[in-house]
Amino acid sequence: MKKVWMATFSALVLLAFVSLAQAGEKAPQKIVDLAQGTLAGIGSDPVLVAAVKAENAKGKTLDQIKEMDKKWMATPGLADFMKALMESEAGKHLQGIQKSKPYFAEIFLMDNQGANVAMTDKTSDYWQGDEPKFQESFKGGAGAIHVSEVKFDESSQAYLVQVSVPVKDGNQVIGAITFGIDVEKVE
């Protein structure tokens, strides 16, 4: 019995060590390659470009966005104003993209200020504009690819990398899109 307990304990310690080693590491090269190829191309998808252009045209102020962000974070569950971002044409389009590959854990689309335009799943907040995923992918309108470190995601119970790419209307960067990629499901 003692040997079984020791073997189980040793296995758990090893598993915890491996898990801790994965979290906080740089994204594997296969994720970087995916970001620079397939995912960057999605940033020019006509359905997503149209949704971002329409949202940008509303001319929301940063104060209005921050007010919605407060409401978003104070709202438990999935309120109607959140569902609307999932049930829109762009939201349904993102869900189709998500279902196309097993490694997509979540996808969300942002306007030129980092506010959510469409999403596959509820995000923790509405405004991404103060976070590197938006700031580095939008780059003040210059656009770039942002690949986060590997992090354990509580909601999906998986090790994810967030990849953000610019949304482009022709050569003009008008927003950004973030993909939560399950590291263990990318081949």
N, C-alpha and C positions, 0 to 999 in steps of 0.2 A: 504494500500500500504506500509506503514511504517513497519507493522508487517512482511510482505512478505520479504521486504528488510532486516530486522533484522534477520529473520530466515535464509535467504540465506547467509548473512554475517557470522552468527554464524556457519553454516555448513561448509563454506569455511575455517574459522579459525580452526575448529576441524579437517578437512581433512588435512590442512597444518601441524598441530601439530602431527597427526598420521604419516604422511609421514616423517617428520623430526625424529620422534622417531624410525622409522624402519631403516633409513639409519644410518650406522655406528655401528649398533648393531652386536653382535656375531651371527654367523650363527645358525639357529635353529638346534636342535639335529637331526631332520629327515635328514638334509643335511649332517651332520657329519656321520650319519649311512650310507647314500647313498655313500659317499666318501669312507668309509672304506670297503664297500662291492662291489657293482656293478661297481663303477667307478675305483677302484683300479684294478679290474680284466681286464678292458679294456686296461690297461697298458701293458698287455702281448699278446694283439691281434697280430697274425702273420703278417697281412698286415701292421700294424703300426710299428711293430718291424723291418720288412724288409725295410721300407721306412727310418727309423731313421738310421739303419745300413748303408744303401747306402749313406745317406747324410754325416754321420760321416766319411765314407771312402774317401770322397772328400778332406779331410784335409784342409779345409778353415782356414785361419788365423783369429784372432780376428779383425785385421785391415780390412780385406776384409769384414767381417760381419758388422763392424761399418760403412764402406762405403755404403754398401747396405742399412743399417738402415737409413742413411742420405737421400739416394735417395728415399727410401720408404716414409719417412715422408714428403718429398718435393713434392711427386707426388699426385695430386688430383685424386679422382675417383679410378678406378680399371684398372691398366695398365696390359699389357700382362704378365709381369713377376710375377704379383700378381695372375692373373687368373690361371697361370700354377700350383700354389700351391693348387688351388681349383679343377682344372680339372685333376690332377694326380690320379693315382689309390688310393693312400692314402686319397687324398682330397675327392674323390667320396665316399670312405668308411666312412669317417667322416660324410659326408652329410647323408648317410644312418643311421648312429648312431643317428645323430641329429633328423632325422625325426621319429625315433622310440619312442621318448618320448616327450611330450609337454613342459617339463621343460628345454630342452636344447636350450639355446639362441644362443650359439656359441661354437665351439670346435676348438682348434688349437694344433698342434703337434710340438715339438721342438727337436733339436738335442742336442748333449752333451755340446754345448756352449750356448744354449738358442736361437738359430736362428730358425725361422719358417721353417718347413718342409712341412706341409700341413695345410689347414684351411677350415672352412665352410664359413667364412665371412672375409672380410678385417679387419685385426687388425690395431690398431693405429700406431704400429711400427713393424719392422721386428725382432729386437733383444730383447728378453725377459731376457737375461742373467744377466741384472743388476737389475732385479725386484724380490721381495720375492717369487712370484708364481713359478719362475724357481729355484731360489737359494735354497728355502726350500724343493722343491720336488725332485730336483736332489741331493742336499746335498753333492756335491763333489764326487758323485758316490755311496753314501751310500743309498740314496733314503728315502723319507718320504712323508706323505700326508700333503698338505697345504690347509687350508680352510680360505678364506678371510672373512672380515666383510661384512655385507650387505651394498651395495652401489647402488645408483640410476644410471642407465645406460641411458645416453641421447639417444644413437642410437636405443635402443630397447624400450625405455620408460617404463622400468620395474625395479624392485628391484632385483639385481643379487648378487650372491655369486660366486666367482671364486674358483673352486676346482681344484687343480693340484696334479697329481699323477705321480710317476716315470714310465717310459717305461723301461721294463726289458726284456733282452734276457737271459732266464734262471734266474740265480740269479744276473746277472750283470746289473746295472743301466746304460742305454745308452742314455737316453733322458728324456723328460717329456711331459705330455699332460695336457692341461687346458680346463676345462669345465665351461662355463658361465651358471649358473643355475638360472632360474627364480623362486625365493623363493615362490611366490604365486601359482605356478603350481605343486609343489611337494606335493604328498598326503601322 
